[in-house]
Amino acid sequence: MNSAATSLPRRLAEAAEVSPTLEAFARSLRPVADAVAEAPGWRSLLRGEPVGHALHPTMTDLPLGLWISSTVLDLVGTDDGRSADRLLGLGILSAAPTALTGLADWRRGGDRVRRVGVLHAALNTGALALYSASWVLRRQGHRGAGVATSLAAGAVAGVSGYLGGHMTLVLDSPHESTDADTDLP
């Protein structure tokens, strides 16, 4: 048997696919996603139609790359931290458009994708909050605490990234789905 199929992260992701609690959150998020993704002029762009495929998987490289680069400079950099701080701030700014493309993909997915996706979004929101707190701490002169907070944010983002990969590679998202709510009462 493939060990990846029975790994703890895989089992947790599969549990999220059928979670009634996540279903409730997904249903409450749906009207927001519909309003954002159906806004005049935005649907095509957010879904990546001009480039021929979903934008979200590619867009994630921007905030993650900026945040990882910031962390590398924090850990091995020789300057006063300004470069790391700038990269951190740019990552924070790039998170919003990345989230919007994710929301557009999320609303197109089936039930399992929407359940995992709502957990993915919650973790991303937590990571963004931690990265933002790190930026504030740094601005207030608490560099060590800011760096530690960025490291925690990176761990949260890593877990969220695993779920994003699960949606893409295991659940074949994003694609138009006609799934009915057949796996939950």
Backbone as JSON Lines, residues from 0, in Angstrom:
{"i":0,"aa":"M","n":[0.84,-1.18,0.0],"ca":[0.0,0.0,0.0],"c":[0.88,1.24,0.0]}
{"i":1,"aa":"N","n":[0.48,2.24,-0.7],"ca":[1.2,3.51,-0.78],"c":[1.13,4.22,0.56]}
{"i":2,"aa":"S","n":[2.3,4.51,1.14],"ca":[2.32,5.15,2.46],"c":[1.71,6.54,2.44]}
{"i":3,"aa":"A","n":[1.78,7.24,1.29],"ca":[1.19,8.57,1.19],"c":[-0.32,8.51,1.34]}
{"i":4,"aa":"A","n":[-0.92,7.41,0.9],"ca":[-2.37,7.29,0.98],"c":[-2.84,7.16,2.42]}
{"i":5,"aa":"T","n":[-1.96,6.7,3.31],"ca":[-2.38,6.51,4.69],"c":[-1.67,7.47,5.65]}
{"i":6,"aa":"S","n":[-0.97,8.45,5.13],"ca":[-0.27,9.38,6.0],"c":[-1.26,10.2,6.82]}
{"i":7,"aa":"L","n":[-0.81,10.69,7.95],"ca":[-1.67,11.5,8.8],"c":[-2.19,12.73,8.07]}
{"i":8,"aa":"P","n":[-1.35,13.5,7.37],"ca":[-1.9,14.65,6.65],"c":[-2.98,14.25,5.64]}
{"i":9,"aa":"R","n":[-2.77,13.15,4.95],"ca":[-3.76,12.7,3.96],"c":[-5.06,12.31,4.65]}
{"i":10,"aa":"R","n":[-4.97,11.59,5.77],"ca":[-6.18,11.2,6.49],"c":[-6.93,12.42,7.0]}
{"i":11,"aa":"L","n":[-6.21,13.43,7.48],"ca":[-6.86,14.65,7.96],"c":[-7.52,15.41,6.82]}
{"i":12,"aa":"A","n":[-6.86,15.47,5.67],"ca":[-7.46,16.14,4.5],"c":[-8.72,15.4,4.06]}
{"i":13,"aa":"E","n":[-8.67,14.08,4.07],"ca":[-9.85,13.3,3.69],"c":[-10.98,13.46,4.7]}
{"i":14,"aa":"A","n":[-10.64,13.61,5.97],"ca":[-11.68,13.87,6.98],"c":[-12.32,15.23,6.73]}
{"i":15,"aa":"A","n":[-11.53,16.21,6.33],"ca":[-12.08,17.53,6.03],"c":[-13.06,17.46,4.86]}
{"i":16,"aa":"E","n":[-12.81,16.56,3.91],"ca":[-13.67,16.44,2.73],"c":[-15.12,16.13,3.1]}
{"i":17,"aa":"V","n":[-15.33,15.44,4.21],"ca":[-16.68,15.0,4.58],"c":[-17.16,15.6,5.89]}
{"i":18,"aa":"S","n":[-16.5,16.63,6.38],"ca":[-16.84,17.23,7.66],"c":[-18.14,18.03,7.6]}
{"i":19,"aa":"P","n":[-19.14,17.66,8.42],"ca":[-20.37,18.45,8.47],"c":[-20.13,19.87,8.99]}
{"i":20,"aa":"T","n":[-19.17,20.03,9.88],"ca":[-18.86,21.37,10.39],"c":[-18.32,22.25,9.28]}
{"i":21,"aa":"L","n":[-17.4,21.72,8.49],"ca":[-16.87,22.5,7.37],"c":[-17.94,22.76,6.32]}
{"i":22,"aa":"E","n":[-18.88,21.83,6.18],"ca":[-20.0,22.04,5.25],"c":[-20.81,23.27,5.67]}
{"i":23,"aa":"A","n":[-21.05,23.41,6.97],"ca":[-21.82,24.58,7.45],"c":[-21.08,25.87,7.14]}
{"i":24,"aa":"F","n":[-19.78,25.89,7.35],"ca":[-18.99,27.08,7.03],"c":[-18.98,27.34,5.52]}
{"i":25,"aa":"A","n":[-18.86,26.27,4.75],"ca":[-18.85,26.42,3.28],"c":[-20.16,27.02,2.79]}
{"i":26,"aa":"R","n":[-21.26,26.57,3.35],"ca":[-22.57,27.11,2.94],"c":[-22.7,28.58,3.31]}
{"i":27,"aa":"S","n":[-22.14,28.96,4.45],"ca":[-22.24,30.38,4.84],"c":[-21.32,31.26,4.0]}
{"i":28,"aa":"L","n":[-20.24,30.71,3.48],"ca":[-19.32,31.49,2.65],"c":[-19.81,31.61,1.21]}
{"i":29,"aa":"R","n":[-20.66,30.72,0.79],"ca":[-21.08,30.68,-0.62],"c":[-21.65,32.01,-1.13]}
{"i":30,"aa":"P","n":[-22.55,32.7,-0.39],"ca":[-23.07,33.97,-0.92],"c":[-21.98,35.03,-1.13]}
{"i":31,"aa":"V","n":[-20.99,35.04,-0.26],"ca":[-19.88,35.98,-0.41],"c":[-19.09,35.64,-1.67]}
{"i":32,"aa":"A","n":[-18.79,34.36,-1.84],"ca":[-18.05,33.93,-3.03],"c":[-18.82,34.24,-4.3]}
{"i":33,"aa":"D","n":[-20.13,34.03,-4.27],"ca":[-20.94,34.32,-5.45],"c":[-20.9,35.8,-5.79]}
{"i":34,"aa":"A","n":[-21.02,36.65,-4.76],"ca":[-21.01,38.1,-5.0],"c":[-19.68,38.57,-5.56]}
{"i":35,"aa":"V","n":[-18.59,38.05,-5.03],"ca":[-17.26,38.46,-5.49],"c":[-16.99,37.93,-6.89]}
{"i":36,"aa":"A","n":[-17.2,36.65,-7.08],"ca":[-16.83,36.02,-8.34],"c":[-17.76,36.37,-9.5]}
{"i":37,"aa":"E","n":[-18.95,36.85,-9.2],"ca":[-19.88,37.22,-10.26],"c":[-19.95,38.72,-10.48]}
{"i":38,"aa":"A","n":[-19.09,39.47,-9.81],"ca":[-19.09,40.93,-10.0],"c":[-18.8,41.23,-11.47]}
{"i":39,"aa":"P","n":[-19.54,42.18,-12.03],"ca":[-19.35,42.5,-13.45],"c":[-17.89,42.78,-13.79]}
{"i":40,"aa":"G","n":[-17.41,42.11,-14.82],"ca":[-16.05,42.31,-15.28],"c":[-14.99,41.5,-14.56]}
{"i":41,"aa":"W","n":[-15.33,40.88,-13.46],"ca":[-14.34,40.17,-12.66],"c":[-14.34,38.66,-12.87]}
{"i":42,"aa":"R","n":[-15.49,38.09,-13.21],"ca":[-15.6,36.64,-13.28],"c":[-14.53,36.02,-14.18]}
{"i":43,"aa":"S","n":[-14.45,36.5,-15.4],"ca":[-13.5,35.95,-16.37],"c":[-12.06,36.09,-15.89]}
{"i":44,"aa":"L","n":[-11.73,37.25,-15.37],"ca":[-10.37,37.49,-14.89],"c":[-10.03,36.6,-13.7]}
{"i":45,"aa":"L","n":[-10.91,36.56,-12.69],"ca":[-10.63,35.78,-11.49],"c":[-10.52,34.29,-11.79]}
{"i":46,"aa":"R","n":[-11.24,33.83,-12.77],"ca":[-11.19,32.42,-13.14],"c":[-10.02,32.1,-14.07]}
{"i":47,"aa":"G","n":[-9.31,33.11,-14.53],"ca":[-8.14,32.88,-15.38],"c":[-8.47,32.62,-16.83]}
{"i":48,"aa":"E","n":[-9.67,32.94,-17.25],"ca":[-10.07,32.67,-18.63],"c":[-9.16,33.35,-19.66]}
{"i":49,"aa":"P","n":[-8.68,34.58,-19.42],"ca":[-7.8,35.2,-20.42],"c":[-6.5,34.43,-20.67]}
{"i":50,"aa":"V","n":[-6.05,33.66,-19.68],"ca":[-4.8,32.9,-19.85],"c":[-5.04,31.42,-20.08]}
{"i":51,"aa":"G","n":[-6.29,31.0,-20.04],"ca":[-6.62,29.62,-20.38],"c":[-6.63,28.63,-19.24]}
{"i":52,"aa":"H","n":[-6.38,29.05,-18.02],"ca":[-6.48,28.14,-16.87],"c":[-6.58,28.97,-15.6]}
{"i":53,"aa":"A","n":[-6.91,28.28,-14.51],"ca":[-7.08,28.96,-13.23],"c":[-5.82,29.73,-12.85]}
{"i":54,"aa":"L","n":[-6.02,30.92,-12.28],"ca":[-4.89,31.76,-11.85],"c":[-4.39,31.43,-10.44]}
{"i":55,"aa":"H","n":[-5.27,30.95,-9.59],"ca":[-4.91,30.81,-8.19],"c":[-3.65,29.96,-7.95]}
{"i":56,"aa":"P","n":[-3.53,28.78,-8.57],"ca":[-2.31,28.0,-8.3],"c":[-1.02,28.76,-8.63]}
{"i":57,"aa":"T","n":[-1.05,29.57,-9.66],"ca":[0.13,30.36,-10.02],"c":[0.28,31.57,-9.11]}
{"i":58,"aa":"M","n":[-0.83,32.22,-8.79],"ca":[-0.79,33.42,-7.95],"c":[-0.23,33.14,-6.56]}
{"i":59,"aa":"T","n":[-0.43,31.93,-6.05],"ca":[0.07,31.62,-4.71],"c":[1.59,31.74,-4.62]}
{"i":60,"aa":"D","n":[2.26,31.6,-5.76],"ca":[3.72,31.71,-5.75],"c":[4.2,33.09,-5.31]}
{"i":61,"aa":"L","n":[3.4,34.11,-5.58],"ca":[3.84,35.47,-5.25],"c":[3.91,35.71,-3.73]}
{"i":62,"aa":"P","n":[2.8,35.6,-2.98],"ca":[2.94,35.84,-1.54],"c":[3.86,34.83,-0.87]}
{"i":63,"aa":"L","n":[3.74,33.56,-1.26],"ca":[4.6,32.55,-0.63],"c":[6.07,32.79,-0.93]}
{"i":64,"aa":"G","n":[6.38,33.12,-2.16],"ca":[7.77,33.41,-2.52],"c":[8.32,34.61,-1.78]}
{"i":65,"aa":"L","n":[7.49,35.65,-1.67],"ca":[7.93,36.84,-0.93],"c":[8.14,36.53,0.54]}
{"i":66,"aa":"W","n":[7.21,35.78,1.13],"ca":[7.34,35.44,2.55],"c":[8.51,34.51,2.81]}
{"i":67,"aa":"I","n":[8.71,33.53,1.96],"ca":[9.85,32.63,2.13],"c":[11.16,33.4,1.97]}
{"i":68,"aa":"S","n":[11.21,34.28,0.99],"ca":[12.41,35.1,0.8],"c":[12.67,35.99,2.01]}
{"i":69,"aa":"S","n":[11.61,36.55,2.57],"ca":[11.75,37.37,3.77],"c":[12.33,36.54,4.91]}
{"i":70,"aa":"T","n":[11.84,35.32,5.06],"ca":[12.33,34.45,6.13],"c":[13.8,34.09,5.91]}
{"i":71,"aa":"V","n":[14.17,33.81,4.67],"ca":[15.58,33.5,4.38],"c":[16.46,34.68,4.76]}
{"i":72,"aa":"L","n":[16.04,35.89,4.38],"ca":[16.84,37.07,4.74],"c":[16.87,37.27,6.26]}
{"i":73,"aa":"D","n":[15.76,36.98,6.93],"ca":[15.75,37.08,8.39],"c":[16.77,36.14,9.01]}
{"i":74,"aa":"L","n":[16.89,34.95,8.45],"ca":[17.74,33.93,9.05],"c":[19.2,34.02,8.64]}
{"i":75,"aa":"V","n":[19.48,34.54,7.43],"ca":[20.87,34.58,6.97],"c":[21.3,35.96,6.49]}
{"i":76,"aa":"G","n":[20.39,36.9,6.47],"ca":[20.69,38.23,5.95],"c":[21.7,38.96,6.8]}
{"i":77,"aa":"T","n":[22.39,39.9,6.16],"ca":[23.41,40.67,6.88],"c":[23.04,42.14,7.02]}
{"i":78,"aa":"D","n":[21.92,42.56,6.4],"ca":[21.55,43.98,6.53],"c":[20.73,44.18,7.81]}
{"i":79,"aa":"D","n":[20.17,45.32,7.95],"ca":[19.42,45.64,9.17],"c":[18.0,45.1,9.16]}
{"i":80,"aa":"G","n":[17.64,44.3,8.19],"ca":[16.32,43.7,8.13],"c":[15.33,44.42,7.23]}
{"i":81,"aa":"R","n":[15.73,45.56,6.7],"ca":[14.8,46.33,5.86],"c":[14.36,45.55,4.63]}
{"i":82,"aa":"S","n":[15.26,44.82,4.02],"ca":[14.9,44.04,2.83],"c":[13.89,42.96,3.19]}
{"i":83,"aa":"A","n":[14.13,42.26,4.28],"ca":[13.19,41.23,4.73],"c":[11.83,41.85,5.03]}
{"i":84,"aa":"D","n":[11.84,43.01,5.67],"ca":[10.58,43.68,6.02],"c":[9.81,44.1,4.77]}
{"i":85,"aa":"R","n":[10.53,44.58,3.78],"ca":[9.86,44.97,2.52],"c":[9.24,43.76,1.83]}
{"i":86,"aa":"L","n":[9.97,42.67,1.78],"ca":[9.42,41.46,1.17],"c":[8.2,40.97,1.94]}
{"i":87,"aa":"L","n":[8.27,41.04,3.25],"ca":[7.13,40.65,4.08],"c":[5.91,41.5,3.75]}
{"i":88,"aa":"G","n":[6.1,42.81,3.68],"ca":[5.0,43.71,3.36],"c":[4.42,43.47,1.98]}
{"i":89,"aa":"L","n":[5.29,43.23,1.0],"ca":[4.81,42.94,-0.35],"c":[4.01,41.63,-0.39]}
{"i":90,"aa":"G","n":[4.43,40.66,0.4],"ca":[3.68,39.41,0.48],"c":[2.29,39.64,1.05]}
{"i":91,"aa":"I","n":[2.21,40.48,2.07],"ca":[0.91,40.82,2.66],"c":[0.01,41.47,1.61]}
{"i":92,"aa":"L","n":[0.56,42.42,0.86],"ca":[-0.23,43.11,-0.16],"c":[-0.68,42.16,-1.28]}
{"i":93,"aa":"S","n":[0.15,41.2,-1.62],"ca":[-0.2,40.29,-2.72],"c":[-1.19,39.2,-2.3]}
{"i":94,"aa":"A","n":[-1.46,39.09,-1.02],"ca":[-2.37,38.04,-0.56],"c":[-3.82,38.28,-1.0]}
{"i":95,"aa":"A","n":[-4.25,39.53,-1.05],"ca":[-5.66,39.81,-1.4],"c":[-6.02,39.35,-2.81]}
{"i":96,"aa":"P","n":[-5.28,39.74,-3.85],"ca":[-5.66,39.24,-5.17],"c":[-5.53,37.72,-5.29]}
{"i":97,"aa":"T","n":[-4.59,37.15,-4.57],"ca":[-4.44,35.7,-4.58],"c":[-5.66,35.04,-3.96]}
{"i":98,"aa":"A","n":[-6.14,35.6,-2.85],"ca":[-7.33,35.06,-2.19],"c":[-8.56,35.18,-3.08]}
{"i":99,"aa":"L","n":[-8.69,36.28,-3.8],"ca":[-9.84,36.44,-4.69],"c":[-9.86,35.39,-5.79]}
{"i":100,"aa":"T","n":[-8.7,35.07,-6.35],"ca":[-8.68,34.02,-7.37],"c":[-9.0,32.66,-6.76]}
{"i":101,"aa":"G","n":[-8.56,32.44,-5.53],"ca":[-8.9,31.2,-4.84],"c":[-10.39,31.09,-4.58]}
{"i":102,"aa":"L","n":[-11.01,32.19,-4.2],"ca":[-12.45,32.21,-3.96],"c":[-13.22,31.87,-5.24]}
{"i":103,"aa":"A","n":[-12.75,32.4,-6.36],"ca":[-13.4,32.11,-7.64],"c":[-13.27,30.62,-7.99]}
{"i":104,"aa":"D","n":[-12.12,30.03,-7.73],"ca":[-11.95,28.59,-7.97],"c":[-12.8,27.78,-7.01]}
{"i":105,"aa":"W","n":[-12.82,28.2,-5.75],"ca":[-13.53,27.47,-4.71],"c":[-15.01,27.31,-5.04]}
{"i":106,"aa":"R","n":[-15.62,28.36,-5.52],"ca":[-17.06,28.31,-5.77],"c":[-17.41,27.4,-6.94]}
{"i":107,"aa":"R","n":[-16.43,27.06,-7.77],"ca":[-16.66,26.17,-8.9],"c":[-16.51,24.7,-8.52]}
{"i":108,"aa":"G","n":[-15.96,24.44,-7.35],"ca":[-15.66,23.06,-6.96],"c":[-16.87,22.32,-6.43]}
{"i":109,"aa":"G","n":[-16.7,21.02,-6.33],"ca":[-17.73,20.16,-5.74],"c":[-17.73,20.29,-4.23]}
{"i":110,"aa":"D","n":[-18.59,19.5,-3.62],"ca":[-18.78,19.58,-2.17],"c":[-17.49,19.32,-1.4]}
{"i":111,"aa":"R","n":[-16.75,18.3,-1.78],"ca":[-15.51,17.97,-1.07],"c":[-14.49,19.09,-1.2]}
{"i":112,"aa":"V","n":[-14.38,19.65,-2.38],"ca":[-13.46,20.77,-2.6],"c":[-13.89,21.96,-1.75]}
{"i":113,"aa":"R","n":[-15.16,22.24,-1.69],"ca":[-15.62,23.4,-0.91],"c":[-15.35,23.21,0.58]}
{"i":114,"aa":"R","n":[-15.48,21.98,1.08],"ca":[-15.22,21.75,2.5],"c":[-13.73,21.9,2.81]}
{"i":115,"aa":"V","n":[-12.89,21.27,2.02],"ca":[-11.44,21.41,2.23],"c":[-11.03,22.86,1.99]}
{"i":116,"aa":"G","n":[-11.63,23.49,1.0],"ca":[-11.3,24.87,0.66],"c":[-11.61,25.85,1.76]}
{"i":117,"aa":"V","n":[-12.68,25.63,2.5],"ca":[-13.0,26.56,3.58],"c":[-11.96,26.45,4.7]}
{"i":118,"aa":"L","n":[-11.45,25.26,4.94],"ca":[-10.37,25.09,5.91],"c":[-9.08,25.72,5.39]}
{"i":119,"aa":"H","n":[-8.8,25.51,4.11],"ca":[-7.65,26.14,3.45],"c":[-7.71,27.66,3.6]}
{"i":120,"aa":"A","n":[-8.88,28.23,3.36],"ca":[-9.05,29.69,3.47],"c":[-8.87,30.16,4.91]}
{"i":121,"aa":"A","n":[-9.39,29.4,5.86],"ca":[-9.24,29.78,7.27],"c":[-7.77,29.76,7.68]}
{"i":122,"aa":"L","n":[-7.05,28.74,7.25],"ca":[-5.62,28.68,7.57],"c":[-4.85,29.81,6.89]}
{"i":123,"aa":"N","n":[-5.21,30.1,5.64],"ca":[-4.55,31.22,4.95],"c":[-4.83,32.54,5.65]}
{"i":124,"aa":"T","n":[-6.04,32.71,6.13],"ca":[-6.38,33.93,6.87],"c":[-5.55,34.01,8.15]}
{"i":125,"aa":"G","n":[-5.4,32.88,8.82],"ca":[-4.56,32.85,10.02],"c":[-3.11,33.17,9.71]}
{"i":126,"aa":"A","n":[-2.59,32.61,8.62],"ca":[-1.2,32.9,8.22],"c":[-1.05,34.37,7.89]}
{"i":127,"aa":"L","n":[-2.01,34.93,7.16],"ca":[-1.95,36.35,6.81],"c":[-2.0,37.22,8.07]}
{"i":128,"aa":"A","n":[-2.83,36.85,9.02],"ca":[-2.9,37.61,10.28],"c":[-1.56,37.56,11.01]}
{"i":129,"aa":"L","n":[-0.92,36.4,11.03],"ca":[0.38,36.28,11.68],"c":[1.46,37.06,10.94]}
{"i":130,"aa":"Y","n":[1.47,36.98,9.61],"ca":[2.44,37.77,8.85],"c":[2.21,39.27,9.07]}
{"i":131,"aa":"S","n":[0.96,39.67,9.14],"ca":[0.65,41.09,9.4],"c":[1.11,41.5,10.79]}
{"i":132,"aa":"A","n":[0.88,40.63,11.77],"ca":[1.35,40.91,13.13],"c":[2.87,41.01,13.15]}
{"i":133,"aa":"S","n":[3.54,40.15,12.4],"ca":[4.99,40.2,12.3],"c":[5.45,41.55,11.76]}
{"i":134,"aa":"W","n":[4.77,42.02,10.72],"ca":[5.13,43.31,10.12],"c":[4.97,44.43,11.15]}
{"i":135,"aa":"V","n":[3.87,44.41,11.9],"ca":[3.64,45.44,12.92],"c":[4.71,45.35,14.01]}
{"i":136,"aa":"L","n":[5.01,44.15,14.47],"ca":[6.04,43.98,15.5],"c":[7.38,44.54,15.03]}
{"i":137,"aa":"R","n":[7.74,44.27,13.81],"ca":[9.0,44.78,13.26],"c":[8.99,46.3,13.23]}
{"i":138,"aa":"R","n":[7.87,46.88,12.8],"ca":[7.76,48.35,12.72],"c":[7.86,48.98,14.11]}
{"i":139,"aa":"Q","n":[7.46,48.24,15.13],"ca":[7.52,48.75,16.5],"c":[8.86,48.46,17.16]}
{"i":140,"aa":"G","n":[9.79,47.9,16.4],"ca":[11.13,47.66,16.94],"c":[11.31,46.32,17.63]}
{"i":141,"aa":"H","n":[10.36,45.42,17.5],"ca":[10.44,44.1,18.13],"c":[10.81,43.05,17.08]}
{"i":142,"aa":"R","n":[12.0,43.19,16.53],"ca":[12.43,42.36,15.41],"c":[12.4,40.87,15.74]}
{"i":143,"aa":"G","n":[12.93,40.47,16.87],"ca":[12.96,39.05,17.24],"c":[11.56,38.45,17.31]}
{"i":144,"aa":"A","n":[10.65,39.16,17.94],"ca":[9.27,38.68,18.02],"c":[8.64,38.65,16.63]}
{"i":145,"aa":"G","n":[8.97,39.62,15.8],"ca":[8.45,39.65,14.44],"c":[8.93,38.46,13.62]}
{"i":146,"aa":"V","n":[10.21,38.14,13.75],"ca":[10.77,37.0,13.02],"c":[10.12,35.71,13.52]}
{"i":147,"aa":"A","n":[9.98,35.56,14.82],"ca":[9.35,34.36,15.38],"c":[7.9,34.23,14.89]}
{"i":148,"aa":"T","n":[7.2,35.34,14.81],"ca":[5.82,35.32,14.33],"c":[5.77,34.93,12.86]}
{"i":149,"aa":"S","n":[6.73,35.4,12.08],"ca":[6.8,35.0,10.67],"c":[7.05,33.5,10.53]}
{"i":150,"aa":"L","n":[7.89,32.95,11.39],"ca":[8.14,31.51,11.35],"c":[6.87,30.72,11.64]}
{"i":151,"aa":"A","n":[6.1,31.18,12.63],"ca":[4.82,30.53,12.93],"c":[3.86,30.66,11.75]}
{"i":152,"aa":"A","n":[3.84,31.84,11.14],"ca":[2.98,32.05,9.97],"c":[3.36,31.1,8.85]}
{"i":153,"aa":"G","n":[4.65,30.9,8.65],"ca":[5.11,29.99,7.6],"c":[4.65,28.56,7.84]}
{"i":154,"aa":"A","n":[4.63,28.15,9.11],"ca":[4.14,26.8,9.43],"c":[2.66,26.67,9.1]}
{"i":155,"aa":"V","n":[1.87,27.68,9.45],"ca":[0.44,27.66,9.14],"c":[0.23,27.66,7.62]}
{"i":156,"aa":"A","n":[0.99,28.49,6.92],"ca":[0.88,28.54,5.46],"c":[1.27,27.2,4.83]}
{"i":157,"aa":"G","n":[2.22,26.51,5.42],"ca":[2.61,25.2,4.91],"c":[1.5,24.17,5.02]}
{"i":158,"aa":"V","n":[0.81,24.17,6.16],"ca":[-0.33,23.26,6.33],"c":[-1.42,23.6,5.32]}
{"i":159,"aa":"S","n":[-1.68,24.89,5.17],"ca":[-2.68,25.33,4.21],"c":[-2.29,24.95,2.78]}
{"i":160,"aa":"G","n":[-1.01,25.08,2.48],"ca":[-0.52,24.7,1.16],"c":[-0.72,23.22,0.88]}
{"i":161,"aa":"Y","n":[-0.56,22.4,1.91],"ca":[-0.82,20.97,1.75],"c":[-2.27,20.76,1.32]}
{"i":162,"aa":"L","n":[-3.19,21.47,1.98],"ca":[-4.6,21.34,1.62],"c":[-4.87,21.85,0.21]}
{"i":163,"aa":"G","n":[-4.19,22.93,-0.17],"ca":[-4.33,23.42,-1.54],"c":[-3.86,22.38,-2.55]}
{"i":164,"aa":"G","n":[-2.75,21.74,-2.25],"ca":[-2.27,20.66,-3.11],"c":[-3.23,19.49,-3.14]}
{"i":165,"aa":"H","n":[-3.84,19.18,-2.01],"ca":[-4.82,18.1,-1.95],"c":[-6.01,18.4,-2.86]}
{"i":166,"aa":"M","n":[-6.47,19.65,-2.82],"ca":[-7.6,20.02,-3.68],"c":[-7.22,19.89,-5.15]}
{"i":167,"aa":"T","n":[-6.03,20.31,-5.49],"ca":[-5.6,20.29,-6.89],"c":[-5.26,18.88,-7.37]}
{"i":168,"aa":"L","n":[-4.45,18.17,-6.62],"ca":[-3.91,16.9,-7.08],"c":[-4.81,15.7,-6.78]}
{"i":169,"aa":"V","n":[-5.52,15.74,-5.67],"ca":[-6.37,14.61,-5.3],"c":[-7.82,14.83,-5.75]}
{"i":170,"aa":"L","n":[-8.32,16.04,-5.53],"ca":[-9.72,16.33,-5.85],"c":[-9.9,16.97,-7.22]}
{"i":171,"aa":"D","n":[-8.82,17.15,-7.96],"ca":[-8.85,17.65,-9.33],"c":[-9.56,19.0,-9.44]}
{"i":172,"aa":"S","n":[-9.21,19.9,-8.56],"ca":[-9.81,21.24,-8.59],"c":[-8.78,22.2,-9.15]}
{"i":173,"aa":"P","n":[-9.15,23.23,-9.83],"ca":[-10.52,23.68,-10.07],"c":[-11.07,23.12,-11.38]}
{"i":174,"aa":"H","n":[-12.3,22.78,-11.33],"ca":[-13.06,22.44,-12.53],"c":[-14.53,22.63,-12.22]}
{"i":175,"aa":"E","n":[-15.31,22.8,-13.24],"ca":[-16.74,22.94,-13.04],"c":[-17.26,21.63,-12.48]}
{"i":176,"aa":"S","n":[-18.1,21.7,-11.47],"ca":[-18.62,20.5,-10.86],"c":[-20.14,20.52,-10.89]}
{"i":177,"aa":"T","n":[-20.69,19.36,-11.03],"ca":[-22.14,19.21,-10.92],"c":[-22.47,18.33,-9.73]}
{"i":178,"aa":"D","n":[-21.49,18.18,-8.82],"ca":[-21.7,17.34,-7.65],"c":[-22.93,17.81,-6.88]}
{"i":179,"aa":"A","n":[-23.73,16.87,-6.49],"ca":[-24.84,17.16,-5.6],"c":[-24.39,16.86,-4.19]}
{"i":180,"aa":"D","n":[-25.11,17.34,-3.22],"ca":[-24.78,17.04,-1.83],"c":[-25.21,15.62,-1.52]}
{"i":181,"aa":"T","n":[-24.43,14.67,-2.0],"ca":[-24.8,13.27,-1.83],"c":[-24.01,12.57,-0.73]}
{"i":182,"aa":"D","n":[-22.94,13.18,-0.25],"ca":[-22.12,12.48,0.73],"c":[-22.33,12.98,2.15]}
{"i":183,"aa":"L","n":[-23.22,13.92,2.35],"ca":[-23.59,14.37,3.7],"c":[-25.1,14.45,3.78]}
{"i":184,"aa":"P","n":[-25.64,14.16,4.95],"ca":[-27.11,14.27,5.09],"c":[-27.59,15.69,4.95]}
